[in-house]
């Protein structure tokens, strides 16, 4: 879904590597406006640096551990989830060594027991690499994949469970994103997360989300990658040019009072997760060749779940990025052949260039947000029974003030999925759109850096808040 950025003027010094493109169009209200958008050459470069071959090598290595079931072997160096997570940690450490120690590699873990799929005490271990930002190191964007795999019986921890697509592809993509992005320095921090316990009940995500809350991490985006390598659907469709982005509508932490406000002011399709999805969709259109993303207005697949959900549950914006066409014979299946049909999540079901394309989408989205300022906080709107609409927001924190060129107000018709119109309003914290009636549109505000990188758009009120 295409989005074009509408600027009145952007009086900032643009990096020499950026290109300003302009034309004209009639925008809302029939006013002639100049369309100008900044094409960031660094983001094109990042997309081109993702390697399908390295992703293939990593997926093959993860498959070689036989099974990565949460309850599987932990002492062996060649089989089981213990060997897999130690290898992932070593890969992050290699990447960190190559960038002069730019990654902080840690294990975030807890012991789980008494659960339907984890009946006995089991250590659930996440492998985390943190690339600290230079200006706002406690602001994070996260890319994640799931280490663990399973076959038909969710308690079968001994049989081979390759988990090539579900979800070695997501972990390999996360490692590859770390390789590429560790060559750059960002203003905000990036977390690369290999999570465990997903197939047993999203436990790894719960552990990391709780850790983030306890340590007061300001997480602005979680990009959960779960199955990013399959292009052949159970329905017979073969397509390597589309991907899905799932996002929740209203926030899981919405209070009764916030729900009352939403009923009268809107926001059902403008949660921070939903506007994060719009941001990634916009990135795909501009920087990832031959990829169209489908924004799915649902938390996850119908009646199913993924590892972004625990982050949503504590109030962090998060989405699931994945293939469009799933092949259910290759998910959660014992390795076997029945009536000429092959079952199981094996390496031959993974398309490595496609996995690289979705990894590039993640890497570019992470980079853009980490180079951009934080999403504006305290966004409010007014204009009932008035001819014009006024938005206001908090002034930027001191730590970010110098990097901000100003703010950009977006608006769209209420039945449109993407932002249609926008205006750069400078470094202010209040602006009135004259003769733009509040009843006819949805509105939001984004922060713009000195070199033209934008934050996700923030919908006014608690329903759209990305947090402070």
Secondary structure, DSSP 8 states (H G I E B T S, - for coil): -----B-S---S---TTEEEEEEEEE-GGG-EEEEEEEEEHHHHHHHHH--HHHHHHHHHHHHTTSB--TTS-SS-SSSSHHHHHHHHHHHHHHHHHHTTS-EEEEEEEEEE-SSSS--S-EEEEEEEEEE--SSEEEEEEEEEEE-----SSTT--SS-B--IIIIIHHHHHHHHHHHHHTTS--SEEEEEEEE--STTTSHHHHHHHHHHHHTT-EEEEEEEE------B-TTS-B-SSEEEEEE-SS-TT--HHHHHHHHHH--TT-SHHHHHHHHHHHHHHHHSTT-EEEEESSSSSTT---TTHHHHHTT--EEEEEESS--GGGSS--SEEETTEEES--GGG--HHHHHHHHHHHHHHHHHHHHS----SS-EEE-TTSSSEEEE-----HHHHTTEEEEEEEEEETT-SS--EEEEEES-SEEEETT--GGGEEEEEEEEETTS-B---EESSGGG----
